[in-house]
């Protein structure tokens, strides 16, 4: 909206679909490495509901044209965001929770956490700055573009890859990359929309590990990085596929 998109919410459904992909892969990877019993009835029921919802949504969207897809995405996004806020207020009313006091308490706790994570945040930001300033990011993008060019003439998605590559390290860094892509190619361009989908469907994996794990004293991350990166990769691949589906 700030960049002047004609229909800012038309990326909502693509983001939702790509997020579902990254979520499912993240869950499955944790199940595998942690050797969780996949035959558990509660787990199977949750997965069944999740997959049924995904299939129903995808089946409905596949019957729509490009214009209808964008319109439905905007409509569903607006109702979902408004409905989420209203549902919180309704739940608080029935639970007899003072929403304002609870919000103030949460904001206070959030401020304390923010102060506690500053040293870890600073270390991560310095590493990200060094990665960008060294030219390593540009070199990596050039390699991806050349590799994709060997198999396909359509390399448009590479223009949005800075956002995807930066997101596992920093949300603010990825947002800067997204805005840079939008400014260069246009907010309603293929690359601009794909950058927005990347930003919304992947997670700041290394940031979470370095900052939040460190702030609570977790030293042995075990499978967290591997599972997180697998989920990020699924989100990136799904975002590219969905973007081509919606925007051609």
MIMIDREN-171242 format. One line per 10 residues: number of its first residue (from 1); for each residue y, x, z of C-alpha. Coordinates in pm, whole numbers. Each point is the difference from the previous one (the first is absolute). Example, Ala and Ser with C-alpha at 12.3 -4.5 7.8 and 13.67 -1.06 7.14 Angstrom:
1> -450,1230,780 | 344,137,-66 $
! end
This chain:
1> 0,0,0 | 241,283,90 | -70,168,-335 | 85,-319,-190 | -347,-116,-107 | -3,-326,-193 | -284,-137,216 | -48,228,303 | -303,-186,136 | -209,10,-318 $
11> -174,315,128 | -132,-183,306 | -335,-109,-144 | -68,342,-164 | 78,166,333 | -228,-245,181 | -289,63,-241 | 37,379,18 | 26,-19,379 | -321,-203,16 $
21> -175,274,-199 | 121,277,230 | -86,-206,309 | -355,-76,-115 | -69,363,-95 | 147,119,329 | -224,-235,196 | -311,89,-200 | 63,375,32 | 33,-33,379 $
31> -318,-209,13 | -187,270,-190 | 122,309,189 | -16,-168,341 | -344,-146,-83 | 105,-349,102 | -270,-263,-40 | 99,-177,-323 | -256,-273,73 | 200,-125,298 $
41> 56,-373,-49 | 367,5,107 | 74,292,-232 | -179,-163,-293 | 183,-328,59 | 339,172,0 | -80,188,-320 | -130,-317,-163 | 324,-185,80 | 208,295,-121 $
51> -187,36,-330 | 0,-376,-55 | 377,-3,41 | 41,292,-239 | -224,-157,-264 | 177,-335,30 | 342,162,-38 | -104,220,-291 | -176,-291,-171 | 313,-212,26 $
61> 229,277,-126 | -221,86,-297 | 71,-344,-148 | 376,62,-7 | 218,165,-261 | 238,288,71 | 301,-227,60 | -197,-232,225 | -140,296,193 | 349,124,84 $
71> 115,-351,96 | -303,-66,221 | 36,341,165 | 361,-76,94 | -86,-351,124 | -296,110,212 | 198,294,140 | 289,-217,114 | -225,-260,165 | -219,267,163 $
81> 288,194,153 | 170,-314,129 | -331,-144,121 | -81,319,191 | 325,-12,194 | -38,-371,74 | -363,50,111 | 111,261,256 | 256,-242,142 | -248,-287,12 $
91> -268,215,167 | 254,124,255 | 101,-360,77 | -357,-113,69 | -74,315,201 | 324,-56,193 | 125,348,-87 | 371,75,16 | 50,142,-349 | 337,161,66 $
101> -103,176,322 | -326,117,-159 | 191,135,-300 | 240,193,226 | -292,143,200 | -180,109,-316 | 317,156,-141 | 46,196,323 | -356,133,-12 | 44,82,-368 $
111> 307,210,78 | -193,199,260 | -279,66,-251 | 258,107,-261 | 144,260,237 | -347,129,87 | -104,58,-362 | 316,189,-107 | -157,352,26 | -302,-103,-209 $
121> 225,-181,-246 | 220,307,-43 | -300,221,-76 | -124,-245,-264 | 344,-32,-165 | 35,379,-25 | -343,24,-169 | 93,-277,-247 | 334,166,-82 | -178,329,-69 $
131> -251,-175,-227 | 276,-159,-209 | 233,302,-8 | -276,238,-108 | -53,-193,-324 | -363,-70,91 | 51,-375,-46 | 143,40,-352 | -280,236,-97 | -262,-244,129 $
141> 154,-286,-199 | 0,210,-316 | -370,75,49 | -80,-369,45 | 196,-96,-311 | -173,264,-213 | -342,-99,133 | 58,-371,-66 | 135,83,-347 | -340,143,-95 $
151> -165,-341,44 | 279,-252,-57 | 335,-20,-175 | 138,-230,269 | 138,221,277 | 266,-241,128 | -159,-24,343 | 56,372,58 | 376,-64,20 | -59,-190,324 $
161> -249,246,149 | 258,187,216 | 6,-305,227 | -381,-10,21 | -26,373,70 | 272,-3,264 | -112,-315,186 | -291,160,195 | 253,244,147 | 312,-206,60 $
171> 107,-362,-42 | 369,91,-25 | -79,280,-245 | -203,-240,-214 | 285,-253,11 | 239,267,-125 | -239,75,-286 | -29,-372,-77 | 378,-42,-17 | 26,312,-215 $
181> -256,-146,-243 | 185,-333,-7 | 332,173,-67 | -148,208,-281 | -216,-260,-178 | 145,-330,125 | -99,-223,290 | -176,-248,-230 | -173,269,-207 | -375,62,12 $
191> 53,319,201 | 247,-168,236 | -235,-285,80 | -300,231,35 | 194,220,244 | 72,-311,209 | -369,-93,-3 | -97,355,102 | 250,-16,284 | -139,-330,126 $
201> -374,55,-33 | -67,348,142 | 53,154,341 | 165,311,148 | -335,154,94 | 108,356,86 | 314,-134,169 | -210,-225,224 | -240,282,83 | 273,255,73 $
211> 246,-226,179 | -185,-282,174 | -326,176,70 | 195,298,131 | 229,-211,216 | -295,-146,195 | -189,327,23 | -281,-56,-252 | -105,347,-120 | -328,-77,-176 $
221> 74,-241,-285 | -361,3,-121 | -30,-226,-305 | 349,-152,17 | 155,217,-273 | -293,-36,-240 | -25,-377,41 | 376,-39,-21 | 23,199,-323 | -288,-198,-152 $
231> 189,-320,76 | 318,150,-149 | -184,99,-317 | -142,-351,-34 | 348,-144,45 | 146,233,-266 | -270,-79,-257 | 23,-372,74 | 381,10,-26 | -19,160,-346 $
241> -259,-252,-120 | 188,-300,138 | 330,121,-144 | -151,25,-350 | -153,-346,51 | 327,-163,107 | 254,192,-207 | -200,138,-295 $
! end
